Amino acid sequence: MISEIKIMVHNGQQFIPDVTTAEVPSPFRGKPEISRAAVDEKALAEVCPVGAIARNPVSIDLGKCTFCGECALAFPKKIKFTNHHKISTNDRNSLIIRENDFAEIMVHPEKIRAEIRTIFGRSLKLRQISAGGDGSCEWELNACGNPNFDMGRFGIEFVASPRHADGIVITGPISKNMAEALQVCYDAVPSPKIIILCGVDAISGGLFVDSPAIDRSFLQKYPIDLYIPGNPPHPLTIINGILELTRNKAF
Amino acid sequence: MIKETISIKNGESILLQDIPTMEYTDFKSEMLDLLKEEQNHCVSYFAFKRDSGLQLMACIANDHDGTIALLSHKMAVQLNPQLESLTQYHFPLHIFEREIYENHGIKFIGHPWLKPVRFPSDRNDQTKEINNYPFYKIKSEELHEVGVGPIHAGIIEPGHFRFTCNGEMVLHLEIQLGWQHRGVEQLFLKKENLLQRNLLAENISGDTAIGHSLAFVQIMESLGAIPVSRQLNLERAIALELERIAINTGDISALCVDVAYNLGASVFSVLRTGIINLTQEWCGNRLGKGMIRTGGTNYRLTPKLKNRVLAVLEDYEKRFVEMSHYAYKLPSVENRFDGIGVVTTKQARLIGSVGMAARAANVRRDIRESHPFSGFSIHPYEAIVLEKGDVFARFLLRRKELKQSMAWIRETLKKMDFTNQENEPPIKFIKMMPSAFSVSLTEGWRGEICHCAVTDENGQLAAYKIKDPSMHNWKSLELSLRNLEISDFPINNKSYNLSYCGHDL
């Protein structure tokens, strides 16, 4: 008993008191910024391994970006990755960062389905489905519940059965082999229900977009309520995104 | 017997024409002769298309002298190709033969378990479907089956577990994988850009980003004849050991969760955060994505970072030692793990276990020691083995290994020279040796990772073969459940923590 108390004292307070203002130190790669500097845009676009950079004018699609940071290393005057981790949104187009565009990426309240905040505003139970994920997004989703990030304090938790869930979180590019299981699991969640795409693979297919082994047809059928970009997303990106989606104001 | 094999070292390349191809009867006798010796084990065995036929290639690693023997056999195109199965003589080959059968349709006659491995999109027999896997059945009115998955009750990757039980007792467990298949090996050939391939390697198994990408860059650097500085080799090995410390700590926490020991679960989990945040401070990503690049690095271990590593490890160790001294002696924890899921040394050898699963059962298999690569060829690492092979041994081995890793990192940092640190930017393009073969082994935290590459006459990749240690160890998990209660499954599963995506590719 005494030893246990000692251990607790020695480990001290570990949770992040305010997840909305917590910062992640550099060189963490969060939201990128694109300057107006003139560069060889063709060369810049070619640096990107996943074709997330468009030209004329330059833009980066965070739904495709793997956050490898190679563009910023090759063209430091043009592109800079900031440590700003709040990059989740419910609008796919908001994930496209343009030149001199320093606006925050946010969940747009007017685009949130009406039932979400009234029904899930105080408690949200999610079912996670890994469909070809590489294990890293799953890792960070798990980390959201650990003593540091402690998402459970907001009433947001992952549950074992789709029957107990209010929605699903998909990770991975959706492998053909998981396509049917994903559909069965989604169907088993009672309505109203939400869909969250976590990580670049889920949002756009990422590196695997041109693989014959994936089947993304599921995503054509339903509205997506939240996009959480990253490879994998930082737990703070995940938690803040879900909070912005479900809460009316500061928590 | 004519000695027809040729040996190379870990991370070396060789011209395909220098690898003698032999008749299958010689291939068989040569392979079985080698595998009879305890120090030899097969690290990779696969087939690739060549000269309008198929070429089989086996890599047999010798743990005593650090060489890898290459055996090869060529087959002309034929309808319904068949070969005698070698699994019936040496069981660890079972998974390789299954894979070759699934990908290329070579039927191995006499294979006891010639079942699909992962249902890849380019499988030879498209009529086989993932929803129709031929599970082993026992007919009896007294037995029942429990099917779990593919989607599991936690935040975890998919796999289907089929238990055949007599009451609470598990008679047989069969694990069906393939749900995660993304076509990684095929994409290695399709994507021609070096960086894209590097990213693919990082994403083979996200929790082993450093282990797999290190195996990849070693092959590229070997085929492209690109020298890497001593400093960079040491930095890479330090990154690999940090990955190991982080995962082992997380696994210890997860094992505490499964026996409802909350204090241990929380403290070890918090300790892991400190290590992965250190990796993030170094390369910007908590899992080390971005850290390993071909021929150089974007993220040097600067003297400032070196001090951070030492400071974080010191703080970590103090708290880890205090917590583990308490947790590992706690009867309620110890009793749950002790004697559960035993894999004996004999069984581990029979299965062909690798990595921690092998070392916990007294099978000394550690690539860092036997086939040193990167920083381990500069500063040697001594493997740790335990005897019992139960869940507790795997629980304890994690603690011992992470301590050993910390000691190795400290010792290495002490000997490293941080003055005159030069920039060593990664290279963007490489010209690979044409018509060549290369093999690269690393010891990821799960165990040995093996990547093999074959180039064509133009120096383009013609085949890329990846083996995650889980390929061998899933069988170990299946067998360690026998005659246990089904409620012991979770702690057994956690004690292995195997990769689904690394297996399914």
Contacts between the chains, C-beta under 8 A, distances in Angstrom:
chain1	res1	chain2	res2	distance
A	3	B	326	5.5
A	4	B	263	5.8
A	4	B	326	7.3
A	6	B	322	7.6
A	7	B	263	6.6
A	7	B	267	6.3
A	7	B	319	8.0
A	7	B	322	5.8
A	7	B	323	5.7
A	7	B	326	6.5
A	8	B	263	7.3
A	10	B	318	7.7
A	10	B	319	6.1
A	10	B	322	6.3
A	11	B	267	5.6
A	11	B	270	6.3
A	11	B	319	6.0
A	11	B	323	8.0
A	14	B	266	8.0
A	14	B	270	4.8
A	14	B	273	7.9
A	24	B	280	7.6
A	25	B	280	7.7
A	25	B	281	6.3
A	26	B	284	7.7
A	27	B	281	7.6
A	27	B	283	7.1
A	27	B	284	4.0
A	27	B	299	7.4
A	28	B	280	5.8
A	28	B	284	5.3
A	28	B	285	7.7
A	29	B	284	4.9
A	29	B	285	7.3
A	29	B	290	7.9
A	49	B	193	6.3
A	49	B	195	4.8
A	49	B	196	4.4
A	49	B	199	5.5
A	50	B	196	7.9
A	50	B	199	7.9
A	66	B	199	6.1
A	66	B	289	8.0
A	67	B	285	7.4
A	67	B	289	8.0
A	68	B	195	7.5
A	68	B	199	6.2
A	68	B	289	7.3
A	68	B	290	5.7
A	69	B	284	6.4
A	69	B	290	6.1
A	69	B	298	7.4
A	70	B	195	6.2
A	73	B	298	5.6
A	81	B	284	7.7
A	128	B	154	7.9
A	128	B	155	4.6
A	129	B	151	6.0
A	129	B	158	7.9
A	130	B	155	7.8
A	130	B	156	7.0
A	130	B	157	4.6
A	130	B	158	5.8
A	130	B	180	7.3
A	130	B	500	8.0
A	131	B	158	7.5
A	131	B	179	7.9
A	132	B	179	8.0
A	132	B	180	5.4
A	132	B	181	7.3
A	132	B	182	4.7
A	132	B	501	7.4
A	133	B	157	6.4
A	133	B	180	7.4
A	133	B	206	7.6
A	133	B	501	6.9
A	134	B	203	4.5
A	134	B	204	7.1
A	134	B	205	6.2
A	134	B	206	3.9
A	134	B	501	5.1
A	135	B	157	6.0
A	135	B	205	5.7
A	135	B	206	4.2
A	135	B	207	5.0
A	135	B	499	6.8
A	135	B	500	7.4
A	135	B	501	5.6
A	136	B	203	7.8
A	136	B	206	2.7
A	136	B	207	6.8
A	136	B	209	7.3
A	136	B	287	5.2
A	136	B	289	7.4
A	137	B	206	7.4
A	138	B	155	5.2
A	138	B	156	6.3
A	138	B	157	6.4
A	138	B	206	7.9
A	139	B	206	6.5
A	139	B	207	6.1
A	139	B	287	6.9
A	140	B	286	7.4
A	141	B	155	4.9
A	142	B	154	8.0
A	142	B	155	4.9
A	143	B	273	7.4
A	146	B	266	7.9
A	146	B	269	4.7
A	146	B	270	7.2
A	146	B	273	6.9
A	147	B	266	4.8
A	147	B	269	6.1
A	147	B	270	5.3
A	148	B	269	7.9
A	148	B	270	6.2
A	148	B	273	4.9
A	158	B	154	7.4
A	158	B	155	5.5
A	160	B	153	3.6
A	160	B	154	7.0
A	161	B	153	7.4
A	172	B	180	7.3
A	172	B	182	7.6
A	173	B	182	6.2
A	175	B	179	6.6
A	175	B	180	6.0
A	175	B	181	5.4
A	175	B	182	5.6
A	175	B	504	7.8
A	176	B	121	6.3
A	176	B	181	7.6
A	177	B	119	5.8
A	177	B	130	4.8
A	177	B	178	5.5
A	177	B	179	4.8
A	177	B	180	7.4
A	177	B	181	5.4
A	177	B	504	7.8
A	178	B	150	6.8
A	178	B	158	6.1
A	178	B	179	5.0
A	178	B	180	7.3
A	180	B	131	7.1
A	181	B	150	5.0
A	181	B	151	5.8
A	181	B	158	6.7
A	181	B	179	7.0
A	185	B	151	5.6
A	201	B	203	8.0
A	206	B	203	7.9
A	207	B	187	7.2
A	207	B	191	7.8
A	207	B	196	7.0
A	207	B	199	5.7
A	207	B	200	6.0
A	207	B	203	6.1
A	208	B	182	4.9
A	208	B	183	7.1
A	208	B	187	6.9
A	210	B	187	7.8
A	210	B	190	7.1
A	211	B	121	7.6
A	211	B	182	5.8
A	211	B	183	4.1
A	211	B	186	7.0
A	211	B	187	5.7
A	212	B	121	4.8
A	212	B	122	7.2
A	212	B	183	6.1
A	212	B	186	7.4
A	213	B	120	6.8
A	213	B	121	3.9
A	213	B	181	5.4
A	213	B	182	5.5
A	213	B	183	3.5
A	213	B	186	7.4
A	214	B	182	6.4
A	214	B	183	7.5
A	231	B	203	7.9
A	231	B	285	7.9
A	231	B	289	6.4
A	232	B	206	6.7
A	232	B	286	8.0
A	232	B	287	7.0
A	234	B	286	7.4
